[in-house]
Amino acid sequence: MIGGRLFNPCRTAIPVALLDSPWVRQAWSGIDPTQVWDCHVHLAGLGDGGSGIEIGPQLSSLRHPLRYAQRLFYLNASCARHAPGQVDAAYAARLLNLCDAMPAGFKVLLFAFERFHDENGRPEIERTSFYIPNAWAARLAREFPARFAWAASVHPYRADAVDALHASLADGARAVKWLPAAMGMDPASERCEAFYRALAARRVPLIVHCGDEKAVQGGGTHHLGNPLRLRRALDAGVRVIVAHCATLGEDVDIDQGEHGPRRASFELLLRLFEEPRAATLYGDISAIAQRNRKIAVIRTLLERDDLHGRLLQGSDYPLPGIVPLTSPSALARNGLLPADAVADLASLREHNPLLFDFTLKRLLSWRGCAFPASVFHTRPFFVSV
């Protein structure tokens, strides 16, 4: 926090002096903005503007005070809280405004978000935290193609899952997004086989949240986010991106049985990277610099240059706009950021969380190791779809 601040003040135009900061200039040095796609950006809203967005009781009811408070923080971070009756449109407009402050060519990949489904492929509204329709994400990408691309979200247990995937691709989707613990799919289930074959045939990236999940929950489904449960997808030849590089939480080491010891999810992901089947395994670096991540995890990702060709930049927007979540000063104290950059980074966050996240990740270093430009040149990974 800065001066004890909890909420983002949502300032508008970035001062010219801040854009000319040596740290911002350093961040863009060696980067081609036309190749930079932020590959982890959430859509949100209240369903008040014809978007089709649905908010479940976990996030909308005071009977769930922690989740309710989280939703307020997310809306503050996206600067959409001051538009009652127009929150969905305000969220999208603010995001577009942030993109327009970036160099020409920069784009973000907008996530749709599927409902929770049961074992028979039927949606369960009461277990759904929120729902972002494919149609809403596709519409925004169609209306603002210079700044927005989109990722569909299709539950593999649906009877029409493969048809829905093909329809989304025909509508311009560049990837598919899953959050197994919140959607109720088991990536290791044979029910996913047909969907995996279709993904592999079309070379569609599958972005899967692994490890602990703080934002949304499905209830009793945490184990579905175990990175080791992705082996079936990899064996099918699917290009899998593990969101956040599974840098939060623990999962059961199922290599020692379904009741094996619990290990850091990140440790299990690193093990998976070592397997021959991992030729199509990737990770995005969204959220890795948040305060709830261990410093050792960030240092490992910076030092493991053998993994750098498998890493993709994502911001996890709107989370970079939540002031308490990321502490540039703490990262500097731990030797990961230049101390002199902290003040400019704090100011950037108040004006543009996307530029804040990008600049911070470009400045991260440990013992001479930093993420190369290729981690941020993500466009080629998605345009082959």
N, C-alpha and C positions, 0 to 999 in steps of 0.2 A: 504494500500500500504506500501511497505518497501522501504524507501529511495526514495519515489516518483515513484517507478517502476509501470508501467502499464502492461507490458507483462511478461509472464513466460519465464525465460531463458532456460527452457527445458534441464536441466542438466541430465546426464545419471546415472551411477552407484552411489548408495547411499553410502556415506562414512561409514566405519565400526563403527566409533565412534558415528555416528548419529543413526545407527540401534541399537546400544547398549545404546542409551539414556534411562535414567530412565523413561521418559514419554512414550516411545515406549514400553518398557518392562511392564510398568503398564497397557498400553492399551491391550496387549495380555494376561495379567494375568487373568486366569479363562476362557479364550476363547479357544475353540477347532477349529482351522483353517479349519478343514475338514467340519465343519458345517456352515461356513461363505460364503454366496452367496450375493454379492452386487446386490440387486434386481432392481437397476435403473441406467442403463448404456446405453447411446445413441451411435449409430453408426452415422457416418457422412462421407462426402466426396464430390466429385464434379462429380461423374459418369465417371471418366476418366480411370477406370481400369477394365471394364467389370463387374462391380458390379450391374449395372442397376439402381444405384442411380440417382435421378433427382433433380435438384435445380430450384425452381421457381423464377420468377422475383422479388419477395419480398426480396430475399436474394442474388440475383446475379446481380441486376441492380443498378447503381448509381442514378437512379430515386427514389430509396428508400434508402437514405443515412444511416439512423439509422440502418435498417436491414442489409444493406451491411456491415456496421462496425461491427455489432454483429457477422456476419459470420466470419470475420477476427479474432475477439477475440476467437471464438470457435476453429478455426483452429490453432491459436497460442497455446491455452490451451492444444490441443491434440498433439502439436509438429509435425503437418503434413504439415506445410506451406512451407517447403523447398524442396518439392518433386514434382515439376510441371510435370504433366502427370502421376503421380503415387500417387496422394493424397489419394485415397481410400485405396490402399494397405499400404501406410505409416501410415495412421490413425490406421488401424487394427494391424499393426506390433508394433507400439508404445504402444497400449493398451495391447497387449500380453506381451511385455517387462515389463510393469508395473506389470502385474499379476505375472510374473515369479520372480519378486522381493519380492513377498509375500510368506508366508509359504505354503508348499504343502497342497493342498486341497482347498485353497481359489479359488472361481470362481466368474465370473460376469455374469449377465443376460443381454444379448444384445437385444436392442429393434429394431424391424422392425417398419416402420412408414407408415401408409396407406395414400393414396391420399384423398383430399377433394372430397366428393360425394354430388350430389344433392338429392332432395326428392325422385327421382325415382331410386336412386342407381347407377347413372352414374357418373364417375369421371369427375371433373372439373379441368383441368390442370391449368387454369389461376388463380384459387383460392387455388392452392396447393403450400405451402411454400417449402416443400421438400418431397421426397418419398424414403423410404428405403425398398427395396423388401424383402419379407419373404425369398426368395431364397438366398439372400446375407447373412442374419443373420444365416440361417440354415447351409449354407456352412461353415461359420467360426466356428460355434459350432461343426460341424462334423469333421472339420480338426484339431481342437484344443480342444478336449473334456475335457482335464484336467483343462482347465482354462475358457472355454466359455460354457454357456448355452444360450438359446434364447427365446424371447417372440415374438409371431406372432402379426401382426396387420391386422385385417379384418374388413371392414366396414359392419355393420349389415344390411344396406339397400340393399346390393348387392343381386341379385337374387340367386347367388350361395354361399351366406355367410356361411351357415351351412356346405356345402360340402368343402368350403375352410378351415373352421376351422378344420374339421376332417383330411383333407390332411396335414395341418400344424402339428397337433398332431402326425400323423403318421411319420412326418419328425422330430419329437423330440421336438416340441415347449413345453415349460413349463408354459406358460401364454399367455394372450392376452393383448396388450397395446392399449389404446384409449386416444386421446386428442380431446375431442368433439368440442371445439371451432375452432380447426384447421382442423378437418376432416369432420365436418358438420353432426354429428349424435346427436340426442337428446336421452339421456339415458332413458328419461321418455316415449318415444314413443312406441306405441304398435307394431311398425315395428320391434322392438328389441326382441319381445317375443320368437320367434322361436330360435333366437340365444341364448337368456338367458337359455332356456330349454336345449339346447345342452351343454352350459357351465356347468350348474348345474349337468347334468347327468354325465359328465366326470370330475367334480370337478376341473375345470380349473379356476385358478385365473384370474380375470379381473382387470387390473391396469388402473385406470382412473385419468387423471389430472383434478383437481377441483380448483376453485378459479381463480385468475388472471393469465394470460399467457403473458410473456414478450418476449419469444423467437420466436414464430410463431403465425400467426393470420389467420383466415379464412374470416374475414370481416363481422361484424354485427352478430356474433355468440357467443359473450362472455357468454350470459345467459345459454348456453348449459353446462357450467362447474359448475353449481350450485350443491353443494353436495346433496341437497334435491331431485334432479332429479334422484338420484340413487335408490329410493325406489322400483321401479318396478323390478330392478335387484335383490335387497335383498329379495323381496317377492317371487321371483322365486327360491331362495336358492343359488344364485351365491355368491361365495367368492370374495368380492370386496375389492381391495386395493386402497385407495385414495392417489394419489401421493402427496408428500410434506405435507400431512395432511391438504391440503387446507389452508396453512398458509399465503397466500398472496391475497389481494384484498377483494372485497365485492360482494355480490350477493343479489338479491331480496329475501326477506322473503316470499316465495310463500305460506306459511301457512296462510298468511294474504292477499292472493290474488295475481294475476299475476302482480299487480302494487303496491304491499306492500312495506314497507320501506326496504331500503338497510341495510344489516348487514354484519359484517365480515364473510367471507366464513368459517373461522375457527370456529366461534361461531355456525354457522349452522351445521358444521360437528359434533361438540360436542353434539348438540341437537340430531342429527341423531344417535349418539352412545347410547343415552339413550332409544331409541325405541326398543320394543321387536324384531322387524324384523332385528335388527343390530347384531344378533348372528353371522353373516358371514361377518361383516364389519371390515376392518383393515385399517391401514394407514402406509405409508412409511415415514421415517424421512429425506429423501433427501431434500437438500436445506434449511432446517429449520434454519441453522446457518448463512445464508447469510445476508449481511448488510441490505437488503430490508425487512427483517422480523422483527417484533416487539420483543423486548426482553421479553415482558410479555408472548408472545406465547411460546417461548422456556422454560421459567420458568414453565408455565402451563403443558407442556408435561413432564417435569422432575418431577413435583410434583404429577401428576395424575397417581399414581402407579396402579390404577384400570384399566388404559388403556395400561399399559406396555405389557401385554400379547397380545395386538392387534397391536403392533408396529413392523415394520420391517426395518432393515438398508438398505439404498440405498444412493449412492453418488451423483447421477445426473451428473456423468462424461459426458463431459469434464469440466463442470462448476467449480469444485473445483480447476482447474488449472488456472482459470481467477483471477488474483491477486486482483483486486479491489473488487471482489464480497464478499469475506470473510475476516474479520479482527479479527484474534485471539487476538490482543491487545485490541480491543473494547470489545470483549467478556470478557476478563480478567478484564477490568475496570468496567464492570457490574457484576462482581462476579461470572461469569459462568465458567471461566477457571483459573487455577493457573497461576499467572503472570510469574513464572519461566519457564513455558512451552512454552511461546510465541515464543522465539527465535528458539527453536527446531522445532516447528510447521511450522514456516516460511521457514526454511531450507527444511523440508520434502516436502512442496508444490513444491519447485523448482525441486526436484528430482522425486517425486512420488505422484501425487495428490490423488490417491486411498488410499495410506497409510496415507497421511495427513488427509483426510476426516475421515477415520476410527479412527485414533488416537484422533482427535479433538472430535468426538462424544463420544468416550469412556471416555474422560476427562471431558466432560460437567457435571456440578453439580450445584445444587442450594439448599442451606440450608440442606445439607446432602442427597439430592435426586439426583440420577443418573440413567441412563438407565442400566438395568441389562443385563447380558450376553445373555439372551434369545432373546433380541431385535436383536442381531447380529447373533444368530444361526438360520439363515433363511432357510437353506437347507431343513429341513423337510417339510416346507410349500409348497415347489415346487416339491419335488420328489414323492409326492403322486399322481401326475398327470399321 
